[in-house]
Amino acid sequence: IKKKVKPERMLRSMRAAVRAGMHVRGHFIMGLPGQTLSEVAETFGFIARMAWIGVHDVNSYFFYPYPGSEIYRALVAEGRIDP
């Protein structure tokens, strides 16, 4: 989904926020097109690291291609979903 994030930097920021007394949450989307089982396992490892540093809440969501989005148009063009 073209996010340019660095997991280690995110963890440092979350750790600092937790230490500052902030309520920290993480949100994850699972099942993106092309996502491998290995990548899902990597995400769960990241979630475990978040828990270790004290992140308060973690939510995960199933991928849903919103009509009109770039990824929706690509999936329609590939014939992977019916418009």
WODADA-V456700 format. One line per field, one symbol per residue. ss: DSSP state (2 for helix, 1 for strand, 0 for the rest). A space follows every 50 residues. Layout:
BEGIN
ss = ???
END
This chain:
BEGIN
ss = 00000022222222222220000011111100000022222222222222 222000111111000000022222222000000
END
